[in-house]
Amino acid sequence: MSEITDPGELRELLGAVNPRAAAKERVQLHPRDREWIAASPFVVLATSDAAGNCDASPKGDPAGFVRVLDDRTIAIPERPGNRRADGYLNILDNPHVGVLFVIPGRTETLRVNGRARLVRDAPYFDDMIVRGHRPVLAVEVDVDQIFFHCGKAFLRSNLWHPDRWGPDTLPTAAHLVKELQPDTPQSLEELTHYYAEDNYSRSLYKS
């Protein structure tokens, strides 16, 4: 094993930054960024605590669920979940976050890095109502850096090609719970019913 431990060694290995890539960072939202955010139904929110322990949490809702408050601020609503709150506890320790905006079928992504705060209520929550439910809270992010990321990772992975998908490669969610959490009191049949899409979908916006 040959570990890389020095920035200079890393740069020598990777080579010089493409000038276009080096110059693409911005500090406020362009109208195209707003359009991308409005078309995105899925984001990944990356956080870390004061000690550097990391978390990456997927967030999804109807396209446009992330609200643009102004040219330097966005808000991500929180819906009922498992209540672990790993990322939110991280934000209380360390406000620096990264957000990745994904549009199904597009290989490019929009990346936003900034400083976050948790908001328990705000007037714009009324504009984030889905199926009659307001957000539990919102993560407001002050943008420090924003840019589009190229599509090579999505092209390499064939992510949007259904013929490359393998949803049945691994056991179902119910089987995984019973295998990885053997002390779970529910039976496999009960868990299978719980995770069935028709049943699970009913609790998407309910605590």
Secondary structure, DSSP 4 states (H G I P E B T S, - for coil): ------HHHHHHHH-SPPHHHHT--BSS--HHHHHHHHH--EEEEEEE-TT--EEEEEEE-STT-SEEEETTEEEEEE----S--HHHHHHHH--EEEEEEE-TT-S-EEEEEEEEEEES--GGGGGG-BTTB--SEEEEEEEEEEEEE-SHHHHHHTTT-GGG--TTSS--HHHHHHHH-TT--S-HHHHHHHHSHHHHGGGTT--
